[in-house]
Amino acid sequence: MTTVLPNSEFTQLASEQQIENTAQALQAHGIQVVVFDTGEEASKYVLDSISDGSRVYNSPSSTADGIGLTEQIAHTNRFQPVRSQVAALDHVTQRNEIRQLVAAPDVLVGSVQAITEQGELLIASASGSQLSAAVFGASKAIWVVSTQKLVHTLEDGFRRIREYSLPLESERAKQVYGQGSAINKLLIINAEHEPGRITIVLVKQQLGF
């Protein structure tokens, strides 16, 4: 079997000018932006931004895993981790209950695969489990995004997903689930109707894919 290698073109951290251009475009589209130098700072910001008692769904994210955010959400006493609630349910007989839990949490935490300089967010998924919450269901969505995920155009974003994110995610999926991944569902967010509902936490480190 041929192994598809990820395109290293998409590992380059964005310049300060590109970060500024992208942040301005996002803010013009109703999306809040904060920028940090390190994942540790970003993780603290995310945790501090979530109200006590919130139902938090942290969608699968190598970025969140890498900065310890997934672990902290799972083991904090401050929040109600949706993933823990889902793990306690039968994935065959209680499928609808699982859908309802992940579709409308108080807070969605995760990442995206690409952000364009025009302020467009791209999220690719094999199952689509996180997309309902991303589009509307979550009261608040917070995405931690390495500046290596900033691209110039929408087509560059599609290329990044196909040529970089997918090979790495597919390899991860094989290790976890025994099979590769696929771009079955692709979400593009051009703007947020409810200003401030979405926060992008940009990090000037190579994190995730």
C-alpha positions as semicolon CSV with decimal commas, in nm:
position;residue;x (nm);y (nm);z (nm)
1;M;0,000;0,000;0,000
2;T;0,128;0,349;-0,087
3;T;0,176;0,584;0,208
4;V;0,075;0,945;0,141
5;L;0,322;1,181;0,303
6;P;0,193;1,513;0,443
7;N;0,294;1,822;0,245
8;S;0,550;2,005;0,461
9;E;0,456;2,333;0,289
10;F;0,178;2,363;0,547
11;T;0,401;2,345;0,857
12;Q;0,529;2,702;0,818
13;L;0,415;2,942;1,090
14;A;0,243;3,254;0,957
15;S;0,417;3,591;0,948
16;E;0,310;3,871;1,182
17;Q;0,149;4,048;0,886
18;Q;-0,052;3,742;0,789
19;I;-0,165;3,696;1,150
20;E;-0,275;4,060;1,164
21;N;-0,459;4,040;0,829
22;T;-0,637;3,720;0,928
23;A;-0,733;3,850;1,273
24;Q;-0,879;4,167;1,122
25;A;-1,082;3,966;0,871
26;L;-1,216;3,734;1,141
27;Q;-1,314;4,022;1,365
28;A;-1,492;4,192;1,075
29;H;-1,696;3,871;1,041
30;G;-1,809;3,866;1,405
31;I;-1,542;3,626;1,529
32;Q;-1,334;3,713;1,834
33;V;-0,956;3,663;1,809
34;V;-0,682;3,642;2,070
35;V;-0,315;3,563;2,003
36;F;-0,065;3,387;2,229
37;D;0,298;3,283;2,197
38;T;0,257;2,944;2,365
39;G;0,009;2,663;2,397
40;E;0,030;2,688;2,775
41;E;-0,096;3,047;2,763
42;A;-0,370;2,948;2,520
43;S;-0,485;2,659;2,739
44;K;-0,510;2,884;3,046
45;Y;-0,710;3,139;2,848
46;V;-0,957;2,876;2,728
47;L;-1,013;2,733;3,076
48;D;-1,054;3,081;3,225
49;S;-1,310;3,167;2,954
50;I;-1,549;2,885;3,048
51;S;-1,806;2,945;3,322
52;D;-1,828;2,704;3,613
53;G;-2,084;2,428;3,562
54;S;-2,078;2,452;3,182
55;R;-2,141;2,143;2,971
56;V;-1,819;2,129;2,767
57;Y;-1,771;1,915;2,458
58;N;-1,408;1,902;2,350
59;S;-1,416;1,760;2,000
60;P;-1,127;1,532;1,894
61;S;-0,827;1,759;1,846
62;S;-0,456;1,686;1,838
63;T;-0,400;2,054;1,917
64;A;-0,606;2,036;2,237
65;D;-0,437;1,706;2,324
66;G;-0,092;1,851;2,268
67;I;-0,136;2,146;2,504
68;G;-0,299;1,939;2,778
69;L;-0,642;2,097;2,731
70;T;-0,823;1,769;2,668
71;E;-0,686;1,621;2,990
72;Q;-0,768;1,928;3,196
73;I;-1,128;1,943;3,074
74;A;-1,176;1,573;3,145
75;H;-1,053;1,593;3,503
76;T;-1,162;1,934;3,626
77;N;-1,438;1,971;3,883
78;R;-1,546;2,303;3,733
79;F;-1,720;2,173;3,419
80;Q;-1,947;1,892;3,305
81;P;-1,736;1,710;3,042
82;V;-1,969;1,586;2,768
83;R;-1,720;1,322;2,659
84;S;-1,743;1,156;3,000
85;Q;-2,122;1,156;2,973
86;V;-2,102;1,004;2,625
87;A;-1,860;0,734;2,743
88;A;-2,119;0,616;2,996
89;L;-2,381;0,555;2,725
90;D;-2,429;0,255;2,495
91;H;-2,317;0,361;2,147
92;V;-2,574;0,134;1,981
93;T;-2,891;0,157;2,188
94;Q;-2,838;0,517;2,307
95;R;-2,718;0,668;1,982
96;N;-2,979;0,945;1,982
97;E;-2,890;1,051;2,336
98;I;-2,526;1,076;2,229
99;R;-2,620;1,291;1,929
100;Q;-2,817;1,528;2,150
101;L;-2,533;1,564;2,400
102;V;-2,266;1,651;2,142
103;A;-2,494;1,866;1,925
104;A;-2,581;2,129;2,186
105;P;-2,321;2,173;2,461
106;D;-2,278;2,502;2,641
107;V;-1,922;2,523;2,509
108;L;-1,746;2,353;2,218
109;V;-1,365;2,336;2,241
110;G;-1,138;2,212;1,964
111;S;-0,955;2,333;1,656
112;V;-0,997;2,385;1,282
113;Q;-0,791;2,268;0,985
114;A;-0,742;2,603;0,813
115;I;-0,823;2,975;0,830
116;T;-0,797;3,200;0,525
117;E;-0,683;3,561;0,514
118;Q;-1,042;3,646;0,419
119;G;-1,156;3,515;0,757
120;E;-1,302;3,181;0,647
121;L;-1,282;2,884;0,884
122;L;-1,250;2,529;0,745
123;I;-1,334;2,219;0,947
124;A;-1,311;1,872;0,793
125;S;-1,459;1,563;0,955
126;A;-1,512;1,196;0,882
127;S;-1,824;1,158;1,100
128;G;-1,938;1,519;1,139
129;S;-1,989;1,467;1,512
130;Q;-1,863;1,815;1,603
131;L;-2,026;2,010;1,321
132;S;-2,375;2,064;1,466
133;A;-2,227;2,229;1,774
134;A;-1,989;2,433;1,559
135;V;-2,258;2,570;1,330
136;F;-2,524;2,659;1,587
137;G;-2,575;2,414;1,874
138;A;-2,305;2,532;2,115
139;S;-2,365;2,858;2,298
140;K;-1,993;2,926;2,265
141;A;-1,722;2,778;2,040
142;I;-1,353;2,817;2,124
143;W;-1,098;2,692;1,873
144;V;-0,725;2,682;1,948
145;V;-0,537;2,719;1,621
146;S;-0,165;2,714;1,545
147;T;-0,063;2,990;1,305
148;Q;0,071;2,718;1,074
149;K;-0,297;2,669;0,980
150;L;-0,332;3,019;0,835
151;V;-0,356;3,013;0,456
152;H;-0,400;3,279;0,189
153;T;-0,705;3,152;0,001
154;L;-0,992;2,906;0,026
155;E;-0,824;2,682;-0,233
156;D;-0,508;2,682;-0,019
157;G;-0,726;2,574;0,272
158;F;-0,868;2,284;0,071
159;R;-0,515;2,184;-0,028
160;R;-0,399;2,200;0,332
161;I;-0,677;1,964;0,437
162;R;-0,616;1,718;0,152
163;E;-0,236;1,727;0,145
164;Y;-0,145;1,779;0,510
165;S;-0,427;1,730;0,762
166;L;-0,580;1,418;0,608
167;P;-0,262;1,204;0,586
168;L;-0,178;1,278;0,950
169;E;-0,535;1,235;1,076
170;S;-0,569;0,913;0,877
171;E;-0,256;0,773;1,041
172;R;-0,387;0,872;1,385
173;A;-0,724;0,710;1,312
174;K;-0,555;0,386;1,211
175;Q;-0,378;0,374;1,547
176;V;-0,695;0,453;1,745
177;Y;-0,978;0,299;1,540
178;G;-0,800;0,052;1,314
179;Q;-0,894;0,237;0,994
180;G;-0,799;0,555;0,815
181;S;-0,993;0,880;0,798
182;A;-1,169;1,061;0,514
183;I;-1,299;1,407;0,429
184;N;-1,665;1,304;0,437
185;K;-1,797;1,635;0,562
186;L;-1,648;1,980;0,519
187;L;-1,772;2,293;0,696
188;I;-1,689;2,648;0,587
189;I;-1,778;2,929;0,826
190;N;-1,773;3,264;0,646
191;A;-1,901;3,471;0,939
192;E;-2,077;3,439;1,274
193;H;-2,432;3,575;1,300
194;E;-2,400;3,611;1,679
195;P;-2,090;3,829;1,734
196;G;-1,856;3,687;1,997
197;R;-2,005;3,337;1,994
198;I;-1,690;3,206;1,825
199;T;-1,342;3,272;1,960
200;I;-1,026;3,183;1,769
201;V;-0,722;3,142;1,992
202;L;-0,418;3,174;1,766
203;V;-0,091;3,026;1,892
204;K;0,252;3,102;1,746
205;Q;0,366;2,742;1,783
206;Q;0,344;2,435;1,562
207;L;0,051;2,249;1,713
208;G;-0,179;1,985;1,571
209;F;-0,249;1,933;1,203
